[in-house]
């Protein structure tokens, strides 16, 4: 399997007053295209820092990040934003929907920012609303949606640009177990279509579903385990 992600010698240091916090330490990591990976570990272990770095929301102090063979650490902020828009989708615990926009408008937002034609945006949004069972909620604002509906809108928005990779940060953290299971199945169906899925979670049951688990401690990768297939649903 070809490496979609390759990290070498990654260091991320935050300065808090007179002290230094080593959020990531000498991290080497390869993730292949189409993998399903859970990133786990206690609070402060570097999980979210790693996810932000993979999503080009943050940059390392040292080291190199190759995404699909391209060293994205050498790109300008505008170039990184373009890669982020075209190749990476984000799903967050708190949904991060725009309150004043409807479900359909939230889903369309990445395409608006990318400058896609209106006709193409409308076609993709209509299909996404149908795919995610949101056709009756298209004109509803986030405050009018349930937690599960908000997360489905967030997933639709994350995938509307047809990214190669989805980064999910505690995607079930604000949901009850039944709704969370539904959201996980949606994410796993995207992975089954070939999208790389990387999930940060404190939930051991969710982490166990992934075909590969990365255990972070004190900014370092302590354990990297994989199995041939994920558990049956």
C-alpha positions in Angstrom: 0.0 0.0 0.0 1.4 3.4 -1.0 1.9 5.9 1.7 -0.6 8.8 1.5 0.9 10.4 4.6 4.5 10.3 5.6 5.8 12.1 8.7 9.5 12.3 9.4 11.2 13.8 12.5 8.1 15.9 13.4 8.5 18.2 16.4 5.8 20.5 17.6 6.7 22.8 20.6 4.5 25.3 22.2 5.9 28.1 24.4 3.8 28.9 27.5 5.5 31.7 29.3 9.0 30.5 30.2 8.2 26.9 29.7 8.2 24.7 26.6 5.5 22.0 25.9 6.6 19.3 23.5 3.3 18.4 21.9 4.9 16.1 19.4 8.4 14.5 19.7 10.5 13.1 16.9 7.4 11.6 15.3 7.8 9.2 12.3 4.6 7.9 10.8 3.3 6.4 7.6 -0.4 6.0 6.7 -1.5 4.3 3.5 -4.3 5.4 1.2 -7.6 4.0 2.3 -6.6 3.1 5.8 -8.9 3.4 8.9 -6.9 4.6 11.8 -7.8 5.5 15.4 -5.5 7.8 17.3 -5.9 7.3 21.1 -4.2 8.3 24.3 -4.8 10.5 27.4 -5.5 14.2 27.3 -2.4 16.1 26.5 -0.8 13.1 24.7 -0.6 15.0 21.3 -3.6 13.4 19.6 -5.3 16.7 18.6 -2.0 18.3 17.7 -1.3 15.4 15.4 -4.7 15.8 13.8 -4.3 19.5 13.3 -0.9 19.0 11.7 -2.2 16.3 9.4 -5.1 18.7 8.4 -2.6 21.6 7.7 -4.2 23.6 10.5 -0.9 23.7 12.2 2.8 23.4 11.2 5.7 21.5 12.8 8.7 23.3 14.3 10.9 20.6 12.7 10.5 17.7 10.4 8.7 17.0 7.1 5.1 16.1 6.2 4.6 14.4 2.8 1.0 14.2 1.6 0.5 12.1 -1.5 4.3 12.5 -2.2 4.3 16.3 -1.8 6.2 18.0 1.0 3.4 20.2 2.3 5.6 21.7 5.0 7.3 23.8 2.3 4.1 25.3 0.9 2.8 28.8 1.5 -0.3 29.3 3.6 -2.4 29.9 0.5 -1.1 26.7 -1.1 -1.8 24.8 2.1 -5.3 26.2 2.1 -5.9 24.9 -1.4 -4.6 21.4 -0.5 -6.8 21.4 2.6 -9.8 22.4 0.6 -9.3 19.8 -2.2 -7.9 16.8 -0.3 -9.0 16.9 3.3 -12.3 16.8 5.1 -12.8 17.6 8.8 -15.5 16.3 11.2 -15.4 17.9 14.7 -17.0 17.0 18.1 -18.8 20.3 18.2 -19.9 20.2 14.6 -18.6 23.7 13.8 -21.6 24.6 11.7 -22.3 28.2 10.8 -25.4 29.2 12.9 -26.9 31.6 10.5 -26.7 29.2 7.5 -29.2 26.5 6.7 -28.2 22.8 6.5 -27.9 23.1 2.7 -25.9 26.3 2.9 -23.5 24.8 5.4 -23.0 21.8 3.2 -22.3 24.1 0.2 -19.9 26.3 2.0 -16.6 24.6 1.0 -17.7 24.7 -2.6 -18.5 28.4 -2.3 -15.0 29.1 -0.9 -13.5 27.0 -3.7 -15.4 28.9 -6.3 -17.3 26.0 -7.8 -20.1 27.0 -10.2 -23.6 27.4 -8.7 -25.1 24.6 -10.9 -22.4 22.2 -9.7 -22.9 23.2 -6.1 -26.7 22.8 -6.3 -26.3 19.3 -7.8 -23.8 18.1 -5.2 -25.8 19.6 -2.3 -29.0 17.9 -3.5 -27.3 14.6 -3.7 -25.7 15.0 -0.3 -29.0 15.9 1.3 -30.5 12.7 -0.2 -27.5 10.5 0.7 -27.5 11.6 4.4 -31.3 11.6 4.8 -31.5 15.4 5.2 -33.8 16.3 2.4 -36.5 17.4 4.9 -34.0 19.5 6.8 -32.4 21.4 4.0 -33.7 24.8 5.1 -33.3 24.3 8.8 -30.6 26.1 10.7 -28.3 24.1 13.1 -30.3 25.2 16.2 -33.3 23.5 14.6 -31.5 20.2 14.1 -30.8 17.3 16.5 -27.3 16.4 17.4 -27.3 13.5 14.9 -28.6 15.7 12.2 -26.0 18.3 12.8 -23.2 15.7 12.6 -24.7 14.4 9.4 -24.6 17.9 8.0 -21.0 18.2 9.2 -20.0 15.0 7.5 -21.8 16.0 4.3 -19.9 19.3 4.4 -16.6 17.5 5.0 -17.1 15.2 2.0 -18.7 17.6 -0.5 -15.4 18.4 -2.1 -14.7 14.6 -2.5 -11.6 14.6 -0.3 -9.1 11.7 -0.2 -8.9 11.9 3.6 -11.3 12.6 6.5 -10.0 13.7 9.9 -12.5 13.2 12.7 -11.9 14.7 16.1 -14.1 12.9 18.7 -16.9 12.7 16.1 -19.3 11.0 18.6 -18.4 13.0 21.7 -21.5 15.0 21.9 -23.9 12.3 20.8 -25.8 9.5 22.6 -24.6 5.9 21.9 -27.2 5.1 19.3 -26.8 8.3 17.3 -23.0 8.0 17.7 -23.1 4.5 16.2 -25.1 5.9 13.2 -22.4 8.5 12.6 -19.6 6.0 12.9 -21.3 3.8 10.3 -21.6 6.8 7.9 -17.8 7.5 8.3 -17.0 3.8 7.9 -19.1 3.6 4.7 -16.9 6.4 3.3 -13.8 4.5 4.3 -15.2 1.5 2.5 -15.4 3.6 -0.7 -11.6 4.2 -0.4 -11.4 7.4 1.7 -8.7 7.4 4.3 -10.3 7.8 7.7 -8.4 9.0 10.8 -10.3 9.3 14.0 -9.1 10.8 17.3 -11.1 9.4 20.2 -11.1 8.7 23.9 -13.8 6.0 23.3 -12.1 2.6 23.4 -15.1 1.0 21.7 -14.8 3.4 18.8 -11.0 3.0 18.6 -11.4 -0.8 18.5 -13.4 -0.5 15.3 -10.5 0.8 13.3 -8.2 -1.5 11.5 -5.2 0.3 13.0 -4.7 1.9 16.4 -2.1 4.5 17.3 -1.4 5.1 21.0 0.0 8.5 21.9 1.8 9.4 25.1 3.6 12.6 26.0 3.8 13.6 22.3 5.3 10.3 21.1 3.9 7.3 19.3 4.0 4.5 21.9 2.0 1.8 20.2 1.1 1.1 16.6 -1.1 -2.0 16.2 -3.1 -3.2 13.2 -5.3 -6.1 12.2 -6.5 -7.5 8.9 -10.1 -6.3 9.2 -12.3 -4.2 11.4 -14.8 -5.8 13.8 -18.2 -6.6 12.4 -20.9 -4.0 13.0 
